Amino acid sequence: MLGLPEEALPTWFSGFDFSKTEKVLLALSGGGDSTALLHLFYSHWTGELGRDASTLFAATVDHGVRDGAAQEAAAVAQWCGGLGINHRKLTWHGGSVTTGFQSAARNARYKALADCAAQLGVRLVLTGHTLDDQKETLLMRAKRSSAGPGMAGIAPATLYERQIWFARPLLGVSRAALRDYLNRHDQPWFDDPSNADVRYERVRVRQGGDDPFGNGQLDNADAASERQRTAIEAARWLARAVHLETDEGGRFCALLAMPDLAHEDGFVGLSYLLMLVGMQTHLPERASIAGALDVLTNTGRSAFTVAGCLLERDGASVRVAPESRNRRESGFGLDHLLPIWELPVLDALDRLRGLEKVTRPLFCRFD
């Protein structure tokens, strides 16, 4: 059995406590990162936590576009069988996707893994994202913007479709350290050729050496803390300032007062409110929010659209409703993919919507 000494494990799984988790599904591609996750977590689960391997599951998604993927999945299944872990092969037929393949593949993996977890009665999926993935993500985002919530990077945990948590316990560990671990234990892994395909932005960033952070240093902790802090403040603002109702079509509309909108937390709170009412998958651009607040603040009566919403001010009152041309029936971002930092916002909006509170992540000490 592969495994590091127990005293080393807290370093690998820093910030996570799986002692109250009953069953886990591992996302296992057979690459170096996920293979290291398999053996490290197996050692932790059966060793330090004393759990039976039968409560640990693994799943491999075959994207159906690469020769050899089926054979790799079969090898991965053998690795799992040797550890007593139940393995599932999941197939996505992605060969027909001609543009945005990586994004489509990522969405397909989320769905396939979440569906598999639900069938197994599992609420937690672990993925092998590393410190290198975090850095690459921040490098790509830094090219687009030097500030904002996106610079918090990849969340340590994300809730999918309000049901399944995806956690990333190796997010603070380098890819090199994981491969060194595998090499020391003579454990092979498979290299996906797409990881060297420069048609993909992440690969170009990985190979390009462009490092706006300087000297390879990465520090997103301040941005993550700020994102969590503003989410808590926005949740308090939403609970205090917003009255939610539905229109004739059953879509949400919001009523609030100008003094609340002018409050220092109104900027972020309005962002989440517009995402909800407009059924957006992402927060509106900061410039759009700033422009909307400027118009509302400087006119006694106004009506204009932003982020799929119609904003109307009449004296001290503001109404936020879906824009007439906005016929979206789904797409509210926090209902689809919720970074754990935004959990307080979802709680506030769920109370306004009359929905039950989502299950708390017992495994993660980030809320």
C-alpha positions in Angstrom: 0.0 0.0 0.0 1.3 3.4 -0.9 1.2 6.0 1.8 3.2 8.8 3.4 3.9 8.8 7.2 0.8 10.0 9.0 2.6 13.1 10.4 2.9 14.4 6.8 -0.8 14.1 5.9 -2.0 17.4 7.5 0.3 19.2 5.1 -1.4 17.6 2.1 -4.9 18.0 3.3 -4.5 21.3 5.1 -7.8 23.0 5.9 -9.9 19.8 5.5 -11.3 17.4 8.1 -12.9 14.3 6.7 -13.6 12.6 10.1 -17.3 13.3 9.8 -17.6 12.3 6.2 -19.2 8.9 5.5 -18.5 8.2 1.9 -16.3 9.9 -0.8 -16.0 9.8 -4.5 -12.6 10.5 -6.1 -12.3 12.0 -9.5 -9.6 9.8 -11.0 -8.3 10.5 -14.5 -5.1 8.5 -14.2 -2.9 11.6 -14.5 -0.2 12.3 -11.9 -2.3 14.7 -9.8 -5.4 12.5 -9.4 -3.3 9.3 -9.0 -1.4 10.9 -6.1 -4.8 11.9 -4.7 -6.0 8.3 -4.9 -3.1 6.9 -2.9 -2.7 9.8 -0.4 -6.4 9.8 0.4 -6.7 6.1 0.6 -3.8 6.1 3.1 -5.5 8.8 5.1 -9.0 7.3 4.9 -8.1 3.7 5.8 -5.1 4.6 8.0 -5.6 7.7 10.1 -9.4 7.7 9.9 -9.7 3.9 10.2 -12.4 3.7 7.5 -13.1 0.7 5.3 -12.1 1.0 1.6 -15.6 0.0 0.6 -16.8 3.5 1.6 -14.4 5.0 -0.9 -15.3 5.2 -4.6 -13.5 6.4 -7.7 -14.7 7.4 -11.2 -12.9 8.1 -14.4 -14.5 10.2 -17.2 -13.6 9.0 -20.7 -14.2 12.0 -23.0 -14.4 9.7 -26.1 -11.9 11.7 -28.2 -8.5 10.2 -27.5 -7.1 6.8 -28.5 -5.9 4.9 -25.5 -8.3 6.5 -23.0 -10.3 3.3 -22.6 -7.1 1.3 -21.9 -6.0 3.9 -19.4 -9.4 3.8 -17.6 -9.1 0.0 -17.4 -5.6 0.4 -15.8 -7.0 2.9 -13.4 -9.8 0.5 -12.5 -7.1 -2.2 -11.7 -5.3 0.2 -9.4 -8.5 0.8 -7.5 -9.3 -2.9 -7.4 -6.0 -3.5 -5.8 -6.9 -1.1 -3.0 -10.5 -2.5 -2.6 -12.0 0.7 -4.1 -15.1 0.5 -6.2 -14.4 2.1 -9.6 -16.8 3.5 -12.2 -16.0 4.4 -15.8 -18.1 7.4 -17.1 -18.3 8.2 -20.8 -18.9 11.6 -22.4 -19.1 11.7 -26.2 -17.3 14.9 -26.8 -16.1 14.3 -30.3 -18.9 16.5 -31.8 -17.8 19.6 -29.9 -15.9 21.8 -32.3 -15.4 25.0 -30.2 -14.8 25.6 -26.5 -13.9 22.0 -25.9 -12.2 22.4 -22.6 -15.1 24.3 -21.1 -17.6 21.8 -22.5 -15.5 18.9 -21.1 -15.3 20.6 -17.7 -19.1 21.0 -17.6 -19.6 17.4 -18.7 -17.2 16.1 -16.0 -19.1 18.0 -13.3 -22.4 16.6 -14.4 -21.1 13.0 -14.9 -19.3 13.0 -11.5 -22.2 14.6 -9.7 -24.7 12.1 -11.2 -22.4 9.2 -10.3 -22.1 10.5 -6.7 -25.9 10.9 -6.4 -26.4 7.3 -7.6 -23.9 6.1 -5.0 -25.4 8.2 -2.2 -22.2 10.3 -1.9 -22.3 14.0 -1.3 -18.6 14.7 -1.7 -16.3 14.5 -4.7 -12.6 15.1 -4.4 -10.5 16.3 -7.3 -6.7 16.5 -7.8 -6.4 20.3 -8.5 -2.9 21.5 -7.4 -1.1 24.7 -6.6 0.0 24.8 -10.2 -3.6 24.8 -11.4 -4.3 27.6 -9.0 -1.3 29.6 -10.3 -2.3 29.0 -14.0 -5.9 30.1 -13.2 -4.7 33.3 -11.6 -2.3 34.0 -14.4 -5.1 33.7 -17.0 -7.4 36.0 -14.9 -4.6 38.5 -14.3 -4.4 39.0 -18.1 -8.0 40.0 -18.1 -8.2 42.0 -14.8 -5.9 42.8 -12.0 -8.6 43.0 -9.3 -12.0 41.6 -8.3 -13.3 38.5 -6.7 -11.9 36.3 -9.5 -8.4 36.9 -8.2 -9.2 34.7 -5.2 -8.6 31.9 -7.7 -10.0 28.3 -7.5 -12.2 27.8 -4.5 -11.2 25.0 -2.1 -14.7 23.7 -2.4 -17.6 24.2 -4.8 -21.3 23.2 -4.5 -22.8 21.7 -7.7 -26.5 22.1 -8.4 -27.2 22.6 -4.6 -26.5 18.9 -3.9 -22.9 17.7 -4.5 -19.8 19.3 -3.0 -16.6 19.2 -5.0 -13.5 19.7 -2.8 -9.8 20.2 -3.8 -7.7 19.0 -0.9 -4.4 19.2 -2.8 -4.8 22.8 -3.9 -1.9 23.9 -1.8 0.5 21.2 -3.1 2.7 21.6 -6.1 2.5 19.2 -9.1 6.2 18.5 -8.7 5.8 17.3 -5.1 3.0 14.9 -6.1 5.1 13.4 -8.9 8.0 13.0 -6.5 5.7 11.2 -4.2 4.6 8.8 -6.9 8.1 8.2 -8.2 9.4 7.4 -4.7 6.7 4.7 -4.5 7.2 3.4 -8.0 3.6 4.3 -8.9 3.0 5.0 -12.6 0.6 7.5 -14.1 -0.6 8.6 -17.5 0.2 11.9 -19.2 -2.7 13.3 -21.3 -1.3 14.7 -24.6 -3.8 17.6 -24.4 -1.8 19.0 -21.5 0.9 19.9 -24.0 -1.5 21.2 -26.7 -0.9 24.9 -27.2 -4.3 25.5 -28.7 -5.5 25.7 -25.1 -4.9 28.9 -23.1 -4.0 27.1 -19.9 -1.3 25.2 -21.7 0.1 28.4 -23.3 0.2 30.0 -19.8 1.9 26.9 -18.4 4.6 26.9 -21.0 4.9 30.6 -21.6 6.8 31.7 -18.6 4.7 34.9 -18.3 4.5 35.5 -14.5 3.0 38.8 -13.4 3.3 37.6 -9.8 7.1 37.7 -9.9 9.6 35.0 -9.1 7.0 32.3 -9.1 5.4 33.6 -6.0 1.7 33.1 -5.5 -0.4 34.7 -2.9 -4.2 34.7 -3.3 -5.0 34.5 0.4 -5.8 38.2 0.8 -8.1 38.1 -2.2 -9.9 35.0 -0.9 -10.3 36.5 2.5 -11.7 39.7 1.0 -14.1 37.7 -1.2 -15.4 35.8 1.9 -15.6 39.1 3.9 -17.6 40.9 1.2 -19.9 37.9 0.8 -20.7 38.0 4.5 -21.4 41.7 4.4 -23.5 41.4 1.2 -25.5 38.6 2.8 -26.3 40.9 5.8 -27.3 43.7 3.3 -29.5 41.4 1.3 -31.3 40.2 4.5 -31.8 43.7 5.7 -32.5 45.7 2.6 -34.3 43.5 0.0 -37.9 42.4 -0.2 -38.4 39.7 -2.9 -41.6 39.0 -4.7 -42.6 37.3 -8.0 -44.1 38.7 -11.2 -46.9 37.3 -13.3 -44.5 34.8 -14.9 -43.2 33.6 -11.6 -39.8 35.3 -11.9 -38.2 37.2 -9.0 -38.5 40.9 -8.6 -36.9 42.9 -5.8 -37.9 46.1 -3.9 -35.4 48.2 -1.9 -34.9 51.7 -0.7 -32.3 54.2 -2.0 -30.7 54.7 1.5 -30.0 51.0 1.6 -28.7 51.0 -2.0 -26.3 53.8 -1.1 -24.9 51.9 1.8 -21.3 50.8 1.5 -22.4 47.1 1.2 -24.9 48.0 -1.5 -22.5 47.6 -4.4 -21.7 44.0 -3.8 -25.3 43.2 -2.6 -26.7 44.7 -5.8 -24.4 42.6 -7.9 -25.7 39.3 -6.4 -29.3 40.6 -6.6 -28.9 41.4 -10.3 -27.5 37.9 -10.9 -30.5 36.4 -9.2 -33.2 38.5 -10.8 -31.6 38.4 -14.3 -30.8 34.7 -14.0 -27.2 35.3 -14.8 -24.5 32.6 -14.5 -21.9 35.1 -13.4 -21.8 38.4 -11.4 -22.2 41.5 -13.6 -19.2 43.5 -14.5 -18.1 45.9 -11.8 -18.3 48.8 -14.3 -21.9 48.0 -15.0 -22.8 48.0 -11.3 -20.9 51.3 -10.8 -22.8 52.9 -13.7 -26.2 51.7 -12.5 -25.5 53.1 -9.0 -24.4 56.4 -10.5 -27.6 56.8 -12.5 -29.9 55.7 -9.6 -28.1 58.1 -7.2 -28.2 61.2 -9.4 -31.8 61.0 -10.6 -35.1 61.1 -8.7 -36.8 59.0 -11.4 -35.2 56.7 -13.9 -35.6 53.4 -15.7 -32.9 51.5 -17.5 -31.6 48.0 -18.1 -28.5 46.2 -16.9 -27.4 42.6 -16.6 -30.8 41.3 -17.9 -32.7 43.4 -15.4 -34.9 46.5 -15.5 -34.1 49.0 -12.7 -36.7 51.6 -11.9 -36.3 54.4 -9.3 -39.3 56.3 -8.0 -38.2 58.7 -5.3 -36.7 56.8 -2.5 -37.8 53.4 -3.8 -36.0 51.1 -6.4 -37.6 48.1 -8.2 -35.4 45.5 -9.8 -37.3 43.2 -12.3 -36.3 40.9 -15.2 -35.9 42.8 -18.4 -38.9 42.1 -20.8 -36.5 40.7 -23.4 -34.9 38.4 -20.8 -36.7 35.0 -21.2 -34.1 33.0 -19.3 -35.7 30.3 -17.0 -32.5 29.1 -15.4 -28.9 30.1 -15.0 -28.7 31.7 -11.6 -25.0 31.1 -10.9 -25.0 30.3 -7.2 -27.6 27.6 -7.8 -25.3 26.0 -10.4 -21.7 26.3 -9.1 -21.3 27.9 -5.6 -17.7 28.7 -4.4 -17.7 28.1 -0.7 -16.9 31.7 -0.1 -20.4 32.7 -1.3 -22.2 30.3 1.0 -23.5 33.2 3.2 -24.9 35.0 0.1 -26.8 31.8 -1.0 -28.2 31.5 2.6 -29.5 35.0 2.5 -31.0 34.7 -1.0 -32.5 31.3 -0.1 -34.3 32.8 2.9 -35.7 35.5 0.6 -36.7 32.8 -1.9 -38.3 30.6 0.7 -35.9 27.7 0.0 -34.4 25.4 2.6 -30.8 26.0 3.6 -28.3 23.9 1.7 -26.3 21.1 3.4 -23.3 22.5 5.3 -19.8 21.2 4.2 -18.7 19.2 7.3 -15.4 18.4 5.6 -14.1 21.9 5.1 -13.0 24.6 7.5 -13.4 27.5 5.2 -16.9 28.7 6.2 
